[in-house]
Amino acid sequence: LYPQMLYNYCRNFGSLLSAFQYSKLDVNRMPPKRSLPQNPSGLHSSPLTSSVMTEIQEAIPTLESSADRLFLALLTSMPLRISELLGLRWEDVDVPNRMLHIHRRISYPMFGCSVISAPKNDASLQLSIPVTALTYLEEKGEGFVFGGKAPMPYAAFRNMWERINQQINLHGATYYTFRHTILLQSYFNRTF
């Protein structure tokens, strides 16, 4: 009962905060909305070389948790924002057609409570799922891909990221680094 009460409090507080932010009230006195998880170092690291990306992708099967493997496989193969990745639900994953549909994102405006909102560009996206990530999408669940019935709490995401960093050498990369690397590779290879 207690976790459900805490979840309801966080959800309601996030909705209330969003209502204040989009109302005609003086939002300058409100704390700024964070589209978390924030970059842990506070800085964007340089894009990774293709050999380092390949090394990281080849190390994914060594991760102990299947959720960690799926998370890193998607992160290293698709140009997703971290908030979009955490907002994925299983019904957004179309394995037979190799498509991923982005309809929402997760942000953590205060106290680590998750808030569900539209994607950053306010439009749904459809992305082709690379073969490298397909092997990790064989198990299909219900609800959110990362989190289950409710979105993954920020503390759980932070723990997952630390666990991945302990098991694989990410060469100092942050989750932002992977998106930027993939976008740059797509630009130079003209695959976008």
Phi, psi and omega per residue, in radians:
L1 nan -0.716 -3.101
Y2 -1.086 -0.813 3.112
P3 -1.058 -0.621 3.121
Q4 -1.163 -0.700 3.110
M5 -1.115 -0.738 3.139
L6 -1.139 -0.725 3.108
Y7 -1.068 -0.803 3.133
N8 -1.088 -0.700 3.112
Y9 -1.077 -0.827 -3.131
C10 -1.095 -0.768 -3.133
R11 -1.110 -0.790 -3.135
N12 -1.177 -0.697 3.121
F13 -1.123 -0.720 3.100
G14 -1.099 -0.697 3.104
S15 -1.142 -0.733 3.115
L16 -1.096 -0.762 3.120
L17 -1.086 -0.740 3.109
S18 -1.097 -0.697 3.121
A19 -1.078 -0.734 3.097
F20 -1.133 -0.706 -3.085
Q21 -1.162 -0.569 -3.094
Y22 -1.752 0.118 3.127
S23 -1.595 -3.081 -3.140
K24 -1.546 0.161 3.098
L25 -1.235 2.860 -3.137
D26 -1.257 1.708 -3.096
V27 -1.362 -0.166 3.122
N28 -1.155 -0.403 3.123
R29 -1.551 -0.145 3.116
M30 -1.443 2.599 3.060
P31 -1.131 2.565 -3.112
P32 -1.147 2.500 3.104
K33 -1.331 2.267 3.104
R34 -1.743 2.352 3.006
S35 -1.658 1.297 -3.040
L36 -1.413 2.889 0.080
P37 -1.241 2.350 3.116
Q38 -1.333 2.760 3.055
N39 -1.083 2.088 -3.023
P40 -1.076 -0.540 -3.119
S41 -1.534 -0.226 -3.101
G42 1.440 -0.159 -3.133
L43 -2.201 2.651 3.042
H44 -1.509 2.192 3.108
S45 -1.403 2.873 -3.127
S46 -1.148 2.636 3.075
P47 -1.037 2.649 -3.120
L48 -1.485 2.676 3.045
T49 -1.322 2.815 -3.132
S50 -1.136 -0.554 3.118
S51 -1.202 -0.646 3.095
V52 -1.211 -0.702 3.091
M53 -1.062 -0.759 3.115
T54 -1.093 -0.729 3.116
E55 -1.062 -0.744 3.140
I56 -1.174 -0.772 3.138
Q57 -1.108 -0.619 3.113
E58 -1.243 -0.373 3.139
A59 -1.537 -0.170 -3.097
I60 -0.968 -0.750 -3.133
P61 -1.066 -0.301 3.139
T62 -1.392 -0.197 3.120
L63 -1.159 2.454 -3.063
E64 -1.261 -0.658 -3.052
S65 -1.658 2.381 3.100
S66 -1.162 -0.584 3.089
A67 -1.144 -0.686 3.101
D68 -1.131 -0.715 3.121
R69 -1.096 -0.799 -3.141
L70 -1.108 -0.783 -3.127
F71 -1.024 -0.883 -3.091
L72 -1.227 -0.589 3.101
A73 -1.102 -0.774 3.113
L74 -1.200 -0.722 -3.110
L75 -1.124 -0.622 -3.085
T76 -1.589 -0.032 -3.100
S77 -2.167 -0.157 -3.096
M78 -2.336 2.549 -3.114
P79 -1.435 0.983 -3.104
L80 -1.598 2.498 2.938
R81 -1.266 2.641 -3.112
I82 -1.088 -0.629 3.134
S83 -1.156 -0.595 3.095
E84 -1.250 -0.667 3.119
L85 -1.110 -0.760 3.126
L86 -1.242 -0.345 3.130
G87 -1.539 -0.018 -3.131
L88 -1.160 2.379 2.988
R89 -1.970 2.768 -3.084
W90 -1.090 -0.540 3.115
E91 -1.234 -0.195 3.073
D92 -1.452 -0.192 -3.077
V93 -1.738 2.002 3.133
D94 -1.937 1.482 -3.068
V95 -1.119 -0.783 -3.116
P96 -0.999 -0.629 -3.139
N97 -1.709 0.057 3.138
R98 0.956 0.792 -3.123
M99 -2.184 2.521 3.065
L100 -2.090 2.210 -3.112
H101 -1.863 2.120 -3.122
I102 -1.745 1.954 -3.110
H103 -2.055 -0.210 -3.051
R104 -2.712 2.912 3.031
R105 -2.422 2.815 3.135
I106 -1.981 2.291 3.026
S107 -2.204 2.818 -3.097
Y108 -2.205 1.393 -3.021
P109 -1.174 -0.652 -3.121
M110 -2.681 2.551 3.015
F111 0.996 0.373 3.114
G112 1.275 0.141 3.113
C113 -1.341 2.382 -3.106
S114 -1.526 2.444 3.090
V115 -2.181 2.277 3.139
I116 -1.647 2.278 3.120
S117 -2.513 3.082 3.124
A118 -1.190 2.775 3.067
P119 -0.986 2.796 -3.043
K120 -0.983 -0.646 -3.138
N121 -1.584 0.185 3.116
D122 1.002 0.401 3.091
A123 -2.365 2.545 3.073
S124 -1.253 2.525 3.127
L125 -2.026 2.654 2.996
Q126 -2.201 2.170 -3.133
L127 -2.173 2.491 3.076
S128 -1.325 2.336 -3.134
I129 -1.478 2.112 3.107
P130 -1.152 2.688 -3.137
V131 -1.010 -0.616 -3.118
T132 -1.064 -0.495 -3.139
A133 -1.632 -0.370 -3.097
L134 -1.038 -0.654 -3.098
T135 -1.093 -0.434 -3.122
Y136 -1.604 -0.058 -3.130
L137 -1.773 0.249 -3.098
E138 -1.181 -0.671 3.125
E139 -1.451 2.132 -3.139
K140 -1.931 2.306 -3.132
G141 -1.972 -2.736 3.102
E142 -2.159 2.679 3.104
G143 1.341 -2.486 -3.124
F144 -1.333 2.452 3.127
V145 -1.051 -0.719 3.107
F146 -2.021 1.682 3.096
G147 2.372 -0.525 -3.127
G148 1.573 -2.231 -3.090
K149 -1.113 -0.633 -3.133
A150 -2.074 2.786 3.083
P151 -1.047 2.664 3.127
M152 -1.084 2.219 3.068
P153 -1.114 2.695 -3.103
Y154 -1.024 -0.721 -3.125
A155 -1.088 -0.670 3.115
A156 -1.189 -0.675 3.084
F157 -1.106 -0.797 -3.140
R158 -1.052 -0.721 3.109
N159 -1.126 -0.697 3.116
M160 -1.113 -0.770 -3.129
W161 -1.107 -0.719 3.101
E162 -1.135 -0.686 3.114
R163 -1.094 -0.771 3.115
I164 -1.088 -0.755 3.133
N165 -1.095 -0.556 3.125
Q166 -1.312 -0.510 -3.053
Q167 -1.633 -0.421 -3.099
I168 -2.301 2.466 3.040
N169 -1.371 1.870 -3.135
L170 -1.610 0.114 3.087
H171 0.983 0.639 3.100
G172 1.336 0.120 -3.107
A173 -1.263 2.519 2.996
T174 -1.763 3.033 3.111
Y175 -1.134 -0.471 3.071
Y176 -1.203 -0.580 -3.105
T177 -1.037 -0.692 -3.097
F178 -1.133 -0.777 3.111
R179 -1.047 -0.816 -3.114
H180 -1.138 -0.683 3.119
T181 -1.110 -0.800 -3.123
I182 -1.126 -0.737 3.122
L183 -1.116 -0.710 3.109
L184 -1.160 -0.745 3.111
Q185 -1.083 -0.717 3.112
S186 -1.100 -0.703 -3.140
Y187 -1.131 -0.847 -3.098
F188 -1.255 -0.486 3.091
N189 -1.598 -0.078 -3.125
R190 0.979 0.784 3.142
T191 -1.856 0.229 3.139
F192 -1.659 nan nan
